[in-house]
Amino acid sequence: MLRLLKAGYENYEKRQVPVSERLNWEIYVVTDGELAPVFEGRKKIPLKQRYVWVMPRGLRYGWRSGKAPVMRYAFHFTALPNILCKAVDE
C-alpha cells in the first residue's frame, strides 16, 4: 500500500534528513541533481544522478544531496512485491 507520494525539489545540503529508522519501504527516483543515503558509522556513499534508490523498511539512514537542489519523487510503501524484496536483500 502506498502511504506517501511526494515530488519536488529539495535541498538536503541546507535541510538535512537525519539518520533514523524507517518504518516503510522508500523508493526515491532522482531526475535532476544528486542524492545519496547517509548511514551512521559508514563512509559516504557517492552522490548519484538519474538514479532509483530502493530502501527497505527497518533500515537506519538519512539523505544528503549536492549543493544544488535535487528533484526527487519519493514513494513510501508498507509492502512491496516479493520479487523486489528479494532483489534488495541480495
N, C-alpha and C positions, 0 to 999 in steps of 0.2 A: 504494500500500500504506500502510495506517495504521501509523505507528511509535509514536505516543504518544497516549493519551487521558487527560486529567486534568480533574477538575471539583472545584470548591470555592471557598471564599472565600480571597482573598489580599489582603494589604495592601502594595502596592508603594510606598506612601509610606514605610513602615518598612523594607521589604526590597526595595530597588530591583533591577530587572533591568538589568544594564549593557548598553551598546551592543556588539553583537558580530555577526559574520556568521552567518546561519542556514543550516544545511545542508538543511533541509526546508521545504516549504510549511507555513505555520502559519495555521490558522483559529481565531480567538478569538471566541466568542459571549458577549456581556455581557448578563446577565439582571437584575443588580442592582448598583448602584454605577456608577462612572465609570472609563473606561480609555482610554488613547491610546498609540500608539507614540512613541518618542523617537529622533530622528536626530541624529547629530553635525553641528554647524555649521548647523543649521536652527532656525528659531523653533519654539516649542512648538505642537504640534497640539492643538486643543481636545479636552478630555475628552468622551467620548460615552457616553450611557446607552442600554441596549437596542439594541445595535449589533453588527454582524458585521464583524470585521476579517479580510481575506484578504491575507496577506503572502507574496510569492514567495520561493523559496529563493535564496540568494546575496546577499540584501539585508542591510545592516548596520543594526540597530535594537535598542532595548531597550523596556521597558514602564514606564508610570507610571500611578498611579491617584489618585483623590481622597483625602481624609483618611479616609474610611470604607472598610472592606474592600470589594472588588469580587467578585461572584460571576461566575465565568467558566468556560466549557468550552473547553479547549484541545485542538485536534486537530493533529497533525503528520503530514504525508503526504510520501512520497518523490516522488509524482507526482499530478497532478490531471487531469481530463478537459480536452481541448484547448479546448473552448468556454469553460471557466472561465479557463484560462491566457490566452487571447486577451482576455477581458474585463478581466483585471487589467492586462495590458500597455497597454490603452487608457487 
